[in-house]
Amino acid sequence: MTDHATYMCRCIELARNGEGTTSPNPMVGCVIVRGGQIIGEGYHHRAGEPHAEVNAIASITDAEALKEATLYVNLEPCSHWGKTPPCADLIIARGIPRVVVGMIDPFAAVCGNGIRKLREAGIEVEVGVLEQECRELNSRFITYHSQRRPYITLKWAQTADGYLDNNRPADTPATWMTGAVARTLVHRLRAVSDAILVGTRTVERDNPALTVREAGGKSPLRVVLDRSLRLDPSAQVFDGNTDTLVFTQVGNRSAASERYSLCEVAEIDFPSGWQAVLEVLYARNVQSLFVEGGAAVLASLIEAGLWDEAYIFVSPLTVNDLAGGSPTEPLGIKAPSLPEHLRAEKQIDGTSLYYFQRKTDV
């Protein structure tokens, strides 16, 4: 690799330290180099706190060294006042003569303005070093701003013969299809998501808590679809322990607010499909949405092309095993399917993990 690529790799590595804590801001790392040596580093720790460039510059005690240095950052320095001052202004004020940027910021308030401001101040700026890697790092942030919707991750567990569940009575608990390691991974995926969504049937059949318990990090906003207010108000998702948003049909707001008193309610016209749901989530600054079921919800998102990546845990168990060897017709709930050419596979905790990534303009 070139020196530029080496230092940009370090920026990306630093940026990942902010995964799960920077949203709605992007993950950003910064490296400052003088004479072929890294003299300062920093990354954005949390939304509302100093940006990566600020932290990297603050790590250097010799202010004069900055005047002979090159600053590397995976995302264009901001040029506007938000919760913190513009990083471009700080770079100019400190007399840093060269800046290497991984990619232009898609956020409209920045989007080339930071680079222009630096160049107008006489700073040499190079753009596009490891651009694809930088884009992949912040794919959620980019999708949110370029497509005006959350980045959507699908997840489900299925039997070896392609079922999400057996045809069990509603009062019979589901059989675990994965082990402890897989469950920890799922909770980590929850922790780095802004929101987690399930449909009505999933709440009825599984009564999930949809919280982060087996990994470090915050619990995401819980999003529940309940068009006709048929769910039991005592279900775990309505317990008020974590912020919860219930989508229901237009006209149900008053009844829904009374029924699910610890939750926020959003009315939508359900025949309009996913557009209304995603518009509400976009307006709430939800940049990443983790969808855990059920079958109809997952299948409709796939059919609409509204997904970006998917994690499918394939158990060695069959649907007959879930039914205790005495299946009845129909055998169970069939799992959705995704294009095989997008699949990557690895083993985790005795379970096959299929990972799919749908290439978009990110």
C-alpha positions in Angstrom: 0.0 0.0 0.0 1.0 3.6 -0.5 1.6 5.8 2.6 -1.7 7.5 2.0 -3.6 4.2 2.0 -1.7 3.0 5.1 -2.7 6.1 7.1 -6.3 6.0 5.7 -6.6 2.4 6.9 -5.6 3.6 10.4 -8.3 6.3 10.2 -10.9 3.6 9.4 -9.6 1.4 12.2 -9.9 4.3 14.7 -13.3 5.3 13.4 -14.8 1.8 14.2 -14.2 2.5 17.9 -17.3 4.7 17.7 -19.6 2.0 16.3 -23.0 2.1 18.0 -22.4 5.5 19.7 -22.0 8.1 17.0 -25.4 7.9 15.3 -26.8 10.1 13.8 -23.3 11.2 13.1 -20.9 9.1 11.0 -17.9 7.1 12.3 -14.8 9.1 11.7 -11.1 8.6 12.5 -8.2 11.0 12.0 -4.5 10.6 11.8 -1.9 13.4 11.7 1.5 12.6 10.1 4.8 14.6 10.1 8.0 13.4 8.5 6.6 9.9 7.9 5.6 9.5 11.6 2.1 9.6 13.2 2.2 12.4 15.7 -1.5 12.5 16.6 -4.7 10.4 16.4 -8.3 10.7 17.3 -11.8 9.5 16.5 -15.4 10.7 17.1 -16.5 9.0 20.3 -20.2 10.0 20.6 -22.8 12.2 18.9 -22.6 15.7 20.4 -19.0 15.3 21.4 -15.8 16.6 19.6 -15.2 15.3 16.1 -12.2 13.1 15.1 -10.2 16.0 13.8 -10.6 18.0 17.1 -9.5 15.0 19.1 -6.5 14.3 16.9 -5.3 17.9 17.0 -5.8 18.0 20.7 -3.5 15.0 21.1 -0.5 17.0 19.9 1.3 19.2 22.4 3.7 20.9 19.9 1.4 23.3 17.9 4.3 24.2 15.6 4.5 20.6 14.4 1.0 20.9 12.8 2.4 23.5 10.4 4.5 20.8 8.7 2.0 18.0 9.0 -0.6 16.1 6.9 -4.0 15.4 8.3 -5.8 12.2 7.2 -9.5 11.7 7.8 -11.9 9.2 6.3 -14.7 11.7 5.8 -14.7 15.3 4.6 -14.2 17.8 7.5 -17.4 19.5 8.4 -17.9 23.1 7.4 -21.0 24.1 9.4 -22.0 24.7 13.0 -23.9 21.9 14.5 -23.5 20.8 18.1 -19.8 21.5 17.6 -17.8 24.1 15.6 -16.7 23.4 12.0 -13.6 21.2 11.8 -12.5 22.9 8.6 -12.1 26.2 10.5 -10.0 24.5 13.1 -7.7 22.9 10.5 -7.2 26.3 8.9 -6.6 28.1 12.2 -3.9 25.6 13.2 -2.0 26.0 9.9 -2.1 22.4 8.7 -0.9 22.6 5.1 -2.1 19.3 3.7 -5.3 17.2 4.2 -6.1 13.8 2.7 -9.8 12.8 2.7 -11.3 9.4 2.1 -14.7 10.6 0.8 -16.9 13.6 0.4 -19.6 13.9 3.0 -23.1 13.2 1.6 -24.8 15.3 4.2 -26.2 18.3 2.4 -24.9 20.9 4.9 -21.3 19.7 4.2 -21.1 17.9 0.8 -18.0 19.5 -0.7 -18.2 22.7 1.3 -15.5 21.6 3.8 -13.1 20.7 1.0 -13.8 24.0 -0.8 -13.2 26.0 2.4 -9.9 24.3 3.0 -8.7 24.8 -0.6 -9.8 28.5 -0.6 -7.6 28.9 2.5 -4.6 27.6 0.5 -4.5 24.1 2.0 -3.6 21.2 -0.4 -6.4 18.7 -0.4 -6.5 15.2 -1.9 -9.8 13.3 -2.0 -10.7 9.7 -2.7 -8.0 7.6 -0.9 -9.6 4.2 -0.1 -12.9 5.8 -1.0 -14.8 2.5 -1.3 -13.6 1.3 2.1 -14.6 4.6 3.6 -18.0 4.3 2.0 -18.5 0.8 3.4 -17.5 2.0 6.8 -20.4 4.5 6.9 -22.9 2.7 4.6 -25.7 3.4 7.1 -25.0 7.2 7.2 -24.7 7.3 3.4 -27.9 5.3 2.8 -29.8 7.6 5.1 -28.7 10.8 3.4 -28.6 9.5 -0.2 -31.8 7.4 -0.2 -33.7 9.2 2.5 -34.4 6.0 4.5 -32.7 3.9 7.1 -30.1 1.3 6.2 -32.1 -2.0 6.6 -30.6 -5.2 8.0 -32.7 -8.4 8.0 -32.1 -11.2 10.4 -33.8 -14.6 10.9 -33.0 -18.1 12.1 -34.2 -21.1 10.1 -34.1 -24.9 10.2 -31.9 -26.9 7.8 -34.9 -27.5 5.6 -35.9 -23.9 5.4 -38.5 -23.2 8.1 -38.7 -20.3 10.6 -40.8 -22.2 13.0 -42.9 -25.3 13.3 -46.7 -25.3 13.3 -46.9 -25.0 17.1 -49.8 -23.7 19.2 -49.6 -20.1 20.3 -49.1 -21.0 23.9 -46.2 -23.4 23.2 -42.7 -21.8 23.5 -40.4 -21.7 20.4 -37.4 -24.0 20.3 -34.0 -22.3 20.2 -32.3 -23.0 16.9 -29.0 -21.2 17.7 -26.4 -21.2 20.5 -25.0 -18.7 22.9 -22.4 -17.3 20.5 -25.0 -16.6 17.8 -27.3 -15.0 20.3 -24.5 -12.7 21.4 -23.9 -11.7 17.8 -27.6 -10.9 17.3 -27.5 -8.7 20.4 -24.4 -6.9 19.2 -26.2 -6.2 15.9 -29.1 -4.8 17.9 -26.8 -2.6 19.9 -25.3 -0.9 16.8 -28.7 -0.3 15.3 -30.9 2.8 15.9 -34.2 0.8 15.8 -35.4 -2.8 15.7 -38.7 -3.8 14.0 -41.1 -6.7 14.3 -44.5 -7.5 13.0 -47.7 -8.4 14.9 -47.3 -12.2 14.6 -43.8 -12.2 16.0 -45.0 -10.4 19.2 -47.9 -12.8 19.4 -45.9 -16.0 18.9 -42.6 -15.1 20.6 -43.3 -12.2 23.1 -39.7 -10.9 22.5 -38.2 -8.2 24.7 -36.1 -6.8 21.7 -33.5 -5.4 24.1 -29.7 -5.7 24.3 -28.8 -8.2 27.1 -26.0 -10.4 25.8 -23.7 -7.7 24.5 -22.5 -4.3 25.5 -24.3 -1.3 24.2 -27.7 0.4 24.3 -31.0 -1.1 23.4 -32.4 0.4 20.2 -35.8 2.0 19.6 -38.4 -0.8 19.4 -40.8 -0.6 16.5 -43.9 -2.7 16.4 -46.5 -3.0 13.6 -50.0 -3.4 15.0 -52.5 -2.3 12.4 -55.7 -3.3 14.2 -54.6 -3.1 17.9 -54.8 -6.8 18.5 -51.7 -7.2 20.6 -51.7 -7.9 24.3 -50.7 -4.7 26.2 -48.8 -6.9 28.7 -46.4 -8.1 26.0 -42.7 -7.3 26.8 -42.3 -4.8 24.0 -44.8 -2.5 25.7 -43.2 -2.6 29.1 -41.7 0.9 28.9 -38.2 -0.2 29.7 -37.0 0.9 26.3 -38.5 3.5 23.9 -41.1 1.9 21.7 -42.9 3.2 18.7 -46.1 1.5 17.6 -47.4 1.9 14.0 -51.2 1.5 13.7 -53.9 2.3 11.1 -55.0 5.9 10.7 -57.9 6.5 13.1 -56.5 4.3 15.9 -54.2 6.9 17.6 -56.4 7.6 20.6 -57.2 3.9 21.3 -53.6 2.9 20.7 -52.2 5.6 23.1 -54.6 4.4 25.8 -53.9 0.7 25.1 -50.1 1.0 24.9 -49.7 3.9 27.4 -45.9 3.6 27.8 -45.3 3.8 24.0 -45.3 6.4 21.3 -47.9 5.8 18.5 -47.7 6.7 14.8 -50.7 6.5 12.5 -50.1 5.4 8.9 -52.2 4.2 6.0 -51.1 0.6 5.9 -52.1 0.0 2.3 -49.4 2.5 1.4 -46.8 -0.1 2.3 -43.4 0.5 3.7 -43.0 4.1 2.4 -45.0 5.5 5.2 -43.1 3.6 7.9 -39.7 4.5 6.5 -40.7 8.2 6.1 -41.6 8.3 9.8 -38.3 6.6 10.8 -36.3 8.9 8.5 -37.9 12.0 10.2 -36.9 10.6 13.6 -33.2 10.3 12.5 -33.3 6.5 12.5 -30.3 5.7 10.2 -30.3 1.9 10.7 -33.2 -0.5 11.1 -32.7 -4.1 12.3 -35.7 -6.3 11.2 -36.2 -9.6 13.1 -39.5 -10.8 11.7 -41.9 -12.3 11.1 -42.0 -14.1 7.8 -44.5 -11.7 6.1 -42.6 -8.6 7.2 -39.3 -10.0 5.9 -40.7 -11.3 2.7 -42.4 -8.0 1.9 -39.2 -6.0 2.4 -37.3 -8.4 0.2 -40.0 -8.2 -2.5 -39.9 -4.4 -2.4 -36.1 -4.3 -2.6 -35.9 -2.6 0.7 -33.0 -4.3 2.4 -29.2 -3.7 2.5 -27.8 -6.7 4.3 -29.1 -9.9 6.0 -27.9 -12.4 8.6 -29.5 -15.8 8.3 -28.7 -18.4 11.0 -29.2 -22.0 9.6 -29.6 -24.6 12.3 -28.8 -28.2 11.9 -32.3 -29.0 13.2 -35.2 -29.7 10.9 -38.8 -28.6 11.3 -39.6 -32.2 12.4 -37.0 -31.8 15.2 -38.8 -28.6 16.3 -42.1 -30.5 16.3 -40.7 -33.3 18.5 -40.8 -35.7 15.6 -44.6 -35.5 15.2 -45.3 -32.8 12.7 -48.8 -31.9 11.5 -49.8 -30.2 8.2 -48.8 -27.6 7.4 -45.3 -28.3 8.8 -44.6 -24.7 9.8 -43.7 -21.3 8.6 -41.4 -21.2 5.5 -38.4 -18.9 5.6 -38.0 -16.2 3.0 -35.2 -16.5 0.4 -32.5 -14.2 -0.9 -30.4 -14.4 -4.1 -27.8 -17.2 -3.7 -25.2 -15.3 -5.7 -25.0 -12.7 -2.9 -24.4 -15.2 -0.1 -21.3 -15.7 2.0 -21.2 -18.4 4.6 -19.3 -19.3 7.7 -19.8 -21.5 10.8 -20.6 -20.0 14.2 -21.3 -22.0 17.3 -22.4 -25.1 15.3 -24.7 -23.0 13.2 -24.2 -21.9 9.6 -24.3 -18.1 9.2 -25.4 -16.9 5.8 -24.5 -13.3 5.2 -26.0 -11.4 2.3 -25.2 -7.8 1.1 -27.2 -6.1 -1.5 -25.1 -3.6 -3.5 -26.7 -0.2 -3.9 -25.2 3.2 -4.7 -23.4 3.1 -1.4 
